[in-house]
Amino acid sequence: MEQTILITGSNGLLGQKLVHLLSQFPEIKLIATAKGPNRLTGDLKYTYVSLDITNELEVLEVFKTYQPNALIHTAAMTNVDTCEADPEGCELLNVTAVSYLINACKSNNTFFCHVSTDFIFDGLSGPYDEEAKPCPISIYGESKLRAEQLLQTSTIKWGIARTILVFGIVEDMSRTNIILWVKKSLEDGKTINVVTDQFRTPTLAEDLAMGCWLITKNHVQGIFNISGSDFLTPYEMAIKTAEFYHLPKELIKKADSSTFSQPAKRPARTGFILDKAKKVLGYSPSSFNEGIAFMAKQVK
C-alpha cells in the first residue's frame, strides 16, 4: 500500500537513519523536513522541505501540500541542560510544536508517531514497562511527558516510541556519543571518569528507526518501549567499548554522578522492558556489542 510519510528533524541522528531506512521502500513517498538546509547527501529517494515546526502556519501549509498518511516526529530540544537553562525554548519546541503537529494531523487524518524518552521517569525503580507511572525530575522530562499527554488526550491516531540514550553516527560526524568519546579519549591516552551509579538500556539509532517504522507501517496505536536490551551503566559501556577496540581499560576510572555538576537532574536508574514491542511489533534490538561493531563499520 502506497503511503506518504513525513519526518520532522531529518537532519538529526534518528531523522537521518529514518530517511536511509524508508527511502528504500518504493511504496513510500518520503517527505523529509528540518529547519534550514538539508544536511543529508547521497542518492536517496525523498523530497526535502525546510520546516520550522514552531511556526503553526508553516506546519499547516506543508501538511496541506503533501497530505501525509503518517508523521514520524523526531525533532525536539533534547539537550537536558539546555532545556533547564531555556525553559521557554524547551516549551516551544517540545510541547507547543507538538500541539501544532497534532492539529495538522487532525486536519489531514494523519497517523502521528511520536518519539519520547526515559527522562519522563524519576529513575527510582527502573527498568520500566509501558504501564509505569511517569514522574519527571527535569524540565526536559516534563516537556516530553506533556507532549505525550497532548497526544493521549487528542482525537487523532497516535503511537509513542519511548527510547533511551540513542547512539550512532551522523553523516558529517558532527555529533559524538559515549562510544566515540571513549574510543577517542583512550586512543589519546587520556584518563576518563565514567559513572557507575546510572543505569540505562542504550539504543542503536538504526534500531530506534526500525521501531518507529514498525509502529508507523501499520499505524499501531499505543505506547511502546523502543530501546536496546542490555541494562548497563556508562562505566560498563566504556569498558565494552575499550574491549572491542583493544584499548587500555585501566584509563577508565569509576566515578559517581555527584562528582559531575550538571544543571539538570538525571534519573539514576531507568532502562526499559521490551516485551510489548517484541510481541506486538516484532521489534528485535541489537546487543550493545553488536551496536559498537555496527558503528565501527560506519566510521571506517
Contacts in CASP RR format, 6 or more apart in sequence:
PFRMAT RR
TARGET T0000
AUTHOR 0000-0000-0000
METHOD contacts of the structure
MODEL  1
MEQTILITGSNGLLGQKLVHLLSQFPEIKLIATAKGPNRLTGDLKYTYVS
LDITNELEVLEVFKTYQPNALIHTAAMTNVDTCEADPEGCELLNVTAVSY
LINACKSNNTFFCHVSTDFIFDGLSGPYDEEAKPCPISIYGESKLRAEQL
LQTSTIKWGIARTILVFGIVEDMSRTNIILWVKKSLEDGKTINVVTDQFR
TPTLAEDLAMGCWLITKNHVQGIFNISGSDFLTPYEMAIKTAEFYHLPKE
LIKKADSSTFSQPAKRPARTGFILDKAKKVLGYSPSSFNEGIAFMAKQVK
1 27 0 8 1.000
2 27 0 8 1.000
2 28 0 8 1.000
2 29 0 8 1.000
3 27 0 8 1.000
3 28 0 8 1.000
3 29 0 8 1.000
3 69 0 8 1.000
3 70 0 8 1.000
4 28 0 8 1.000
4 29 0 8 1.000
4 30 0 8 1.000
4 31 0 8 1.000
4 66 0 8 1.000
4 67 0 8 1.000
4 68 0 8 1.000
4 69 0 8 1.000
4 70 0 8 1.000
5 22 0 8 1.000
5 28 0 8 1.000
5 29 0 8 1.000
5 30 0 8 1.000
5 31 0 8 1.000
5 68 0 8 1.000
5 69 0 8 1.000
5 70 0 8 1.000
5 71 0 8 1.000
5 72 0 8 1.000
5 216 0 8 1.000
6 31 0 8 1.000
6 33 0 8 1.000
6 62 0 8 1.000
6 63 0 8 1.000
6 66 0 8 1.000
6 68 0 8 1.000
6 70 0 8 1.000
6 71 0 8 1.000
6 72 0 8 1.000
6 110 0 8 1.000
7 15 0 8 1.000
7 18 0 8 1.000
7 19 0 8 1.000
7 22 0 8 1.000
7 30 0 8 1.000
7 31 0 8 1.000
7 32 0 8 1.000
7 33 0 8 1.000
7 71 0 8 1.000
7 72 0 8 1.000
7 74 0 8 1.000
8 33 0 8 1.000
8 34 0 8 1.000
8 51 0 8 1.000
8 53 0 8 1.000
8 71 0 8 1.000
8 72 0 8 1.000
8 73 0 8 1.000
8 74 0 8 1.000
8 75 0 8 1.000
8 101 0 8 1.000
9 15 0 8 1.000
9 33 0 8 1.000
9 34 0 8 1.000
9 35 0 8 1.000
9 74 0 8 1.000
9 75 0 8 1.000
10 16 0 8 1.000
10 18 0 8 1.000
10 19 0 8 1.000
10 32 0 8 1.000
10 33 0 8 1.000
10 34 0 8 1.000
10 38 0 8 1.000
10 40 0 8 1.000
10 48 0 8 1.000
10 74 0 8 1.000
11 34 0 8 1.000
11 35 0 8 1.000
11 36 0 8 1.000
11 38 0 8 1.000
11 39 0 8 1.000
11 40 0 8 1.000
12 34 0 8 1.000
12 39 0 8 1.000
12 74 0 8 1.000
12 170 0 8 1.000
12 175 0 8 1.000
13 166 0 8 1.000
13 168 0 8 1.000
13 170 0 8 1.000
13 175 0 8 1.000
13 205 0 8 1.000
14 74 0 8 1.000
14 115 0 8 1.000
14 166 0 8 1.000
14 205 0 8 1.000
14 208 0 8 1.000
14 209 0 8 1.000
14 212 0 8 1.000
15 32 0 8 1.000
15 74 0 8 1.000
15 209 0 8 1.000
16 39 0 8 1.000
16 40 0 8 1.000
16 170 0 8 1.000
16 171 0 8 1.000
17 205 0 8 1.000
17 206 0 8 1.000
17 208 0 8 1.000
17 209 0 8 1.000
18 72 0 8 1.000
18 74 0 8 1.000
18 209 0 8 1.000
18 212 0 8 1.000
18 213 0 8 1.000
19 30 0 8 1.000
19 32 0 8 1.000
19 40 0 8 1.000
19 44 0 8 1.000
19 46 0 8 1.000
20 44 0 8 1.000
20 209 0 8 1.000
21 206 0 8 1.000
21 209 0 8 1.000
21 210 0 8 1.000
21 213 0 8 1.000
22 28 0 8 1.000
22 30 0 8 1.000
22 46 0 8 1.000
22 213 0 8 1.000
23 30 0 8 1.000
23 44 0 8 1.000
23 45 0 8 1.000
23 46 0 8 1.000
26 45 0 8 1.000
29 47 0 8 1.000
30 45 0 8 1.000
30 46 0 8 1.000
30 47 0 8 1.000
31 46 0 8 1.000
31 47 0 8 1.000
31 49 0 8 1.000
31 62 0 8 1.000
31 66 0 8 1.000
31 68 0 8 1.000
32 38 0 8 1.000
32 40 0 8 1.000
32 46 0 8 1.000
32 47 0 8 1.000
32 48 0 8 1.000
32 49 0 8 1.000
33 48 0 8 1.000
33 49 0 8 1.000
33 50 0 8 1.000
33 51 0 8 1.000
33 53 0 8 1.000
33 62 0 8 1.000
34 48 0 8 1.000
34 50 0 8 1.000
34 51 0 8 1.000
34 75 0 8 1.000
35 50 0 8 1.000
35 51 0 8 1.000
35 52 0 8 1.000
35 53 0 8 1.000
35 75 0 8 1.000
36 50 0 8 1.000
37 50 0 8 1.000
38 48 0 8 1.000
38 50 0 8 1.000
39 170 0 8 1.000
39 171 0 8 1.000
39 172 0 8 1.000
40 48 0 8 1.000
40 171 0 8 1.000
41 171 0 8 1.000
47 66 0 8 1.000
49 62 0 8 1.000
49 66 0 8 1.000
51 58 0 8 1.000
51 59 0 8 1.000
51 62 0 8 1.000
52 58 0 8 1.000
53 59 0 8 1.000
53 75 0 8 1.000
53 93 0 8 1.000
53 97 0 8 1.000
53 100 0 8 1.000
53 101 0 8 1.000
54 92 0 8 1.000
54 93 0 8 1.000
54 96 0 8 1.000
54 97 0 8 1.000
54 100 0 8 1.000
56 100 0 8 1.000
56 103 0 8 1.000
59 97 0 8 1.000
59 100 0 8 1.000
59 101 0 8 1.000
59 103 0 8 1.000
59 104 0 8 1.000
60 100 0 8 1.000
60 103 0 8 1.000
60 104 0 8 1.000
60 107 0 8 1.000
62 104 0 8 1.000
63 104 0 8 1.000
63 105 0 8 1.000
63 107 0 8 1.000
63 108 0 8 1.000
63 110 0 8 1.000
64 107 0 8 1.000
64 108 0 8 1.000
67 108 0 8 1.000
68 108 0 8 1.000
68 110 0 8 1.000
69 110 0 8 1.000
69 111 0 8 1.000
70 110 0 8 1.000
70 111 0 8 1.000
70 112 0 8 1.000
70 113 0 8 1.000
70 216 0 8 1.000
70 219 0 8 1.000
71 101 0 8 1.000
71 104 0 8 1.000
71 105 0 8 1.000
71 110 0 8 1.000
71 111 0 8 1.000
71 112 0 8 1.000
71 113 0 8 1.000
72 113 0 8 1.000
72 115 0 8 1.000
72 212 0 8 1.000
72 213 0 8 1.000
72 216 0 8 1.000
73 98 0 8 1.000
73 101 0 8 1.000
73 112 0 8 1.000
73 113 0 8 1.000
73 114 0 8 1.000
73 115 0 8 1.000
74 115 0 8 1.000
74 212 0 8 1.000
75 93 0 8 1.000
75 97 0 8 1.000
76 93 0 8 1.000
76 94 0 8 1.000
76 115 0 8 1.000
76 144 0 8 1.000
77 83 0 8 1.000
77 86 0 8 1.000
77 89 0 8 1.000
77 90 0 8 1.000
77 93 0 8 1.000
77 94 0 8 1.000
77 140 0 8 1.000
77 143 0 8 1.000
78 117 0 8 1.000
78 140 0 8 1.000
79 140 0 8 1.000
80 119 0 8 1.000
80 138 0 8 1.000
80 140 0 8 1.000
80 141 0 8 1.000
80 262 0 8 1.000
80 264 0 8 1.000
80 266 0 8 1.000
81 262 0 8 1.000
81 263 0 8 1.000
81 264 0 8 1.000
82 90 0 8 1.000
83 89 0 8 1.000
83 90 0 8 1.000
83 94 0 8 1.000
83 138 0 8 1.000
83 139 0 8 1.000
83 140 0 8 1.000
83 141 0 8 1.000
83 143 0 8 1.000
83 264 0 8 1.000
84 138 0 8 1.000
84 139 0 8 1.000
84 140 0 8 1.000
84 263 0 8 1.000
84 264 0 8 1.000
85 263 0 8 1.000
87 139 0 8 1.000
90 139 0 8 1.000
90 140 0 8 1.000
90 143 0 8 1.000
91 143 0 8 1.000
94 140 0 8 1.000
94 143 0 8 1.000
94 144 0 8 1.000
94 146 0 8 1.000
94 147 0 8 1.000
95 143 0 8 1.000
95 146 0 8 1.000
95 147 0 8 1.000
95 150 0 8 1.000
98 114 0 8 1.000
98 147 0 8 1.000
98 150 0 8 1.000
98 151 0 8 1.000
99 150 0 8 1.000
101 112 0 8 1.000
102 112 0 8 1.000
102 150 0 8 1.000
102 151 0 8 1.000
102 154 0 8 1.000
102 156 0 8 1.000
104 110 0 8 1.000
105 111 0 8 1.000
105 112 0 8 1.000
105 156 0 8 1.000
106 154 0 8 1.000
106 155 0 8 1.000
106 156 0 8 1.000
110 156 0 8 1.000
111 156 0 8 1.000
111 157 0 8 1.000
111 158 0 8 1.000
111 159 0 8 1.000
111 216 0 8 1.000
111 219 0 8 1.000
112 151 0 8 1.000
112 156 0 8 1.000
112 157 0 8 1.000
112 158 0 8 1.000
112 159 0 8 1.000
113 158 0 8 1.000
113 159 0 8 1.000
113 160 0 8 1.000
113 161 0 8 1.000
113 212 0 8 1.000
113 215 0 8 1.000
113 216 0 8 1.000
114 147 0 8 1.000
114 148 0 8 1.000
114 151 0 8 1.000
114 158 0 8 1.000
114 159 0 8 1.000
114 160 0 8 1.000
114 161 0 8 1.000
115 160 0 8 1.000
115 161 0 8 1.000
115 163 0 8 1.000
115 208 0 8 1.000
115 212 0 8 1.000
116 144 0 8 1.000
116 145 0 8 1.000
116 147 0 8 1.000
116 148 0 8 1.000
116 160 0 8 1.000
116 161 0 8 1.000
116 162 0 8 1.000
116 163 0 8 1.000
117 140 0 8 1.000
117 141 0 8 1.000
117 144 0 8 1.000
117 162 0 8 1.000
117 163 0 8 1.000
117 164 0 8 1.000
118 128 0 8 1.000
118 162 0 8 1.000
118 163 0 8 1.000
118 164 0 8 1.000
118 165 0 8 1.000
118 200 0 8 1.000
118 227 0 8 1.000
118 267 0 8 1.000
118 270 0 8 1.000
118 271 0 8 1.000
118 272 0 8 1.000
119 136 0 8 1.000
119 138 0 8 1.000
119 140 0 8 1.000
119 141 0 8 1.000
119 144 0 8 1.000
119 266 0 8 1.000
119 267 0 8 1.000
119 270 0 8 1.000
120 134 0 8 1.000
120 135 0 8 1.000
120 136 0 8 1.000
120 141 0 8 1.000
120 144 0 8 1.000
120 145 0 8 1.000
120 148 0 8 1.000
120 162 0 8 1.000
121 128 0 8 1.000
121 132 0 8 1.000
121 134 0 8 1.000
121 135 0 8 1.000
121 136 0 8 1.000
121 267 0 8 1.000
121 270 0 8 1.000
122 135 0 8 1.000
122 136 0 8 1.000
122 137 0 8 1.000
122 267 0 8 1.000
123 137 0 8 1.000
123 267 0 8 1.000
123 268 0 8 1.000
123 269 0 8 1.000
123 270 0 8 1.000
124 135 0 8 1.000
124 267 0 8 1.000
124 268 0 8 1.000
124 269 0 8 1.000
125 132 0 8 1.000
125 269 0 8 1.000
126 132 0 8 1.000
126 199 0 8 1.000
126 269 0 8 1.000
126 270 0 8 1.000
126 271 0 8 1.000
127 199 0 8 1.000
127 201 0 8 1.000
127 231 0 8 1.000
127 269 0 8 1.000
127 270 0 8 1.000
127 271 0 8 1.000
127 272 0 8 1.000
127 273 0 8 1.000
128 225 0 8 1.000
128 270 0 8 1.000
128 271 0 8 1.000
128 272 0 8 1.000
128 273 0 8 1.000
129 225 0 8 1.000
129 272 0 8 1.000
129 273 0 8 1.000
129 275 0 8 1.000
129 276 0 8 1.000
130 162 0 8 1.000
130 222 0 8 1.000
130 223 0 8 1.000
130 224 0 8 1.000
130 225 0 8 1.000
130 276 0 8 1.000
134 145 0 8 1.000
134 148 0 8 1.000
136 142 0 8 1.000
136 144 0 8 1.000
136 145 0 8 1.000
137 265 0 8 1.000
137 267 0 8 1.000
138 264 0 8 1.000
138 265 0 8 1.000
138 266 0 8 1.000
139 264 0 8 1.000
140 264 0 8 1.000
148 160 0 8 1.000
148 223 0 8 1.000
151 158 0 8 1.000
151 159 0 8 1.000
151 160 0 8 1.000
152 158 0 8 1.000
157 219 0 8 1.000
157 221 0 8 1.000
158 221 0 8 1.000
158 222 0 8 1.000
159 215 0 8 1.000
159 220 0 8 1.000
159 221 0 8 1.000
159 222 0 8 1.000
159 223 0 8 1.000
159 224 0 8 1.000
160 222 0 8 1.000
160 223 0 8 1.000
160 224 0 8 1.000
161 208 0 8 1.000
161 211 0 8 1.000
161 212 0 8 1.000
161 215 0 8 1.000
161 224 0 8 1.000
161 226 0 8 1.000
162 223 0 8 1.000
162 224 0 8 1.000
162 225 0 8 1.000
162 226 0 8 1.000
162 227 0 8 1.000
162 272 0 8 1.000
163 203 0 8 1.000
163 208 0 8 1.000
163 225 0 8 1.000
163 226 0 8 1.000
163 227 0 8 1.000
164 200 0 8 1.000
164 201 0 8 1.000
164 202 0 8 1.000
164 203 0 8 1.000
164 227 0 8 1.000
164 228 0 8 1.000
164 270 0 8 1.000
164 271 0 8 1.000
164 272 0 8 1.000
165 178 0 8 1.000
165 200 0 8 1.000
165 201 0 8 1.000
165 202 0 8 1.000
165 203 0 8 1.000
165 227 0 8 1.000
166 202 0 8 1.000
166 203 0 8 1.000
166 204 0 8 1.000
166 205 0 8 1.000
166 208 0 8 1.000
167 177 0 8 1.000
167 178 0 8 1.000
167 179 0 8 1.000
167 202 0 8 1.000
167 203 0 8 1.000
167 204 0 8 1.000
167 205 0 8 1.000
167 291 0 8 1.000
167 295 0 8 1.000
168 177 0 8 1.000
168 179 0 8 1.000
168 204 0 8 1.000
168 205 0 8 1.000
168 206 0 8 1.000
168 295 0 8 1.000
168 298 0 8 1.000
169 205 0 8 1.000
169 295 0 8 1.000
169 298 0 8 1.000
169 299 0 8 1.000
176 184 0 8 1.000
178 202 0 8 1.000
178 234 0 8 1.000
178 237 0 8 1.000
178 238 0 8 1.000
178 241 0 8 1.000
179 237 0 8 1.000
179 241 0 8 1.000
179 292 0 8 1.000
179 295 0 8 1.000
180 295 0 8 1.000
180 299 0 8 1.000
181 192 0 8 1.000
182 192 0 8 1.000
182 194 0 8 1.000
182 237 0 8 1.000
182 238 0 8 1.000
182 241 0 8 1.000
182 242 0 8 1.000
182 247 0 8 1.000
182 252 0 8 1.000
183 241 0 8 1.000
183 245 0 8 1.000
183 247 0 8 1.000
185 192 0 8 1.000
185 251 0 8 1.000
186 192 0 8 1.000
186 242 0 8 1.000
186 245 0 8 1.000
186 247 0 8 1.000
186 248 0 8 1.000
186 251 0 8 1.000
186 252 0 8 1.000
187 245 0 8 1.000
187 247 0 8 1.000
189 248 0 8 1.000
189 251 0 8 1.000
190 251 0 8 1.000
191 251 0 8 1.000
191 252 0 8 1.000
191 253 0 8 1.000
192 238 0 8 1.000
192 251 0 8 1.000
192 252 0 8 1.000
192 253 0 8 1.000
193 253 0 8 1.000
193 254 0 8 1.000
193 255 0 8 1.000
193 259 0 8 1.000
194 234 0 8 1.000
194 235 0 8 1.000
194 237 0 8 1.000
194 238 0 8 1.000
194 252 0 8 1.000
194 253 0 8 1.000
194 254 0 8 1.000
194 255 0 8 1.000
195 233 0 8 1.000
195 234 0 8 1.000
195 235 0 8 1.000
195 255 0 8 1.000
195 256 0 8 1.000
195 257 0 8 1.000
195 260 0 8 1.000
196 233 0 8 1.000
196 234 0 8 1.000
196 235 0 8 1.000
196 254 0 8 1.000
196 255 0 8 1.000
196 256 0 8 1.000
197 233 0 8 1.000
197 256 0 8 1.000
197 257 0 8 1.000
197 268 0 8 1.000
198 233 0 8 1.000
198 234 0 8 1.000
198 257 0 8 1.000
198 266 0 8 1.000
198 267 0 8 1.000
198 268 0 8 1.000
198 269 0 8 1.000
199 231 0 8 1.000
199 232 0 8 1.000
199 233 0 8 1.000
199 268 0 8 1.000
199 269 0 8 1.000
199 270 0 8 1.000
199 271 0 8 1.000
200 231 0 8 1.000
200 232 0 8 1.000
200 233 0 8 1.000
200 234 0 8 1.000
200 270 0 8 1.000
200 271 0 8 1.000
201 227 0 8 1.000
201 228 0 8 1.000
201 229 0 8 1.000
201 230 0 8 1.000
201 231 0 8 1.000
201 232 0 8 1.000
201 270 0 8 1.000
201 271 0 8 1.000
201 272 0 8 1.000
201 274 0 8 1.000
202 227 0 8 1.000
202 228 0 8 1.000
202 230 0 8 1.000
202 232 0 8 1.000
202 237 0 8 1.000
202 288 0 8 1.000
203 226 0 8 1.000
203 227 0 8 1.000
203 228 0 8 1.000
203 285 0 8 1.000
204 228 0 8 1.000
204 285 0 8 1.000
204 286 0 8 1.000
204 290 0 8 1.000
204 291 0 8 1.000
204 294 0 8 1.000
204 295 0 8 1.000
206 286 0 8 1.000
206 294 0 8 1.000
207 226 0 8 1.000
207 228 0 8 1.000
207 283 0 8 1.000
207 285 0 8 1.000
207 286 0 8 1.000
208 226 0 8 1.000
208 227 0 8 1.000
210 283 0 8 1.000
211 224 0 8 1.000
211 226 0 8 1.000
211 277 0 8 1.000
211 281 0 8 1.000
211 283 0 8 1.000
212 226 0 8 1.000
214 220 0 8 1.000
214 277 0 8 1.000
214 281 0 8 1.000
214 282 0 8 1.000
214 283 0 8 1.000
215 224 0 8 1.000
215 281 0 8 1.000
220 280 0 8 1.000
220 281 0 8 1.000
224 276 0 8 1.000
224 277 0 8 1.000
224 280 0 8 1.000
224 281 0 8 1.000
224 283 0 8 1.000
225 272 0 8 1.000
225 273 0 8 1.000
225 274 0 8 1.000
225 276 0 8 1.000
225 277 0 8 1.000
226 272 0 8 1.000
226 274 0 8 1.000
226 277 0 8 1.000
226 283 0 8 1.000
226 285 0 8 1.000
227 271 0 8 1.000
227 272 0 8 1.000
227 274 0 8 1.000
227 285 0 8 1.000
228 272 0 8 1.000
228 274 0 8 1.000
228 285 0 8 1.000
228 286 0 8 1.000
228 288 0 8 1.000
229 274 0 8 1.000
229 285 0 8 1.000
229 287 0 8 1.000
230 287 0 8 1.000
230 288 0 8 1.000
231 271 0 8 1.000
232 240 0 8 1.000
232 288 0 8 1.000
235 252 0 8 1.000
235 254 0 8 1.000
235 255 0 8 1.000
237 288 0 8 1.000
238 252 0 8 1.000
239 249 0 8 1.000
239 252 0 8 1.000
240 288 0 8 1.000
240 289 0 8 1.000
240 292 0 8 1.000
241 247 0 8 1.000
241 292 0 8 1.000
242 248 0 8 1.000
242 249 0 8 1.000
242 251 0 8 1.000
242 252 0 8 1.000
243 249 0 8 1.000
244 289 0 8 1.000
244 292 0 8 1.000
244 293 0 8 1.000
244 296 0 8 1.000
245 296 0 8 1.000
257 266 0 8 1.000
257 268 0 8 1.000
274 283 0 8 1.000
274 285 0 8 1.000
277 283 0 8 1.000
278 284 0 8 1.000
286 294 0 8 1.000
END
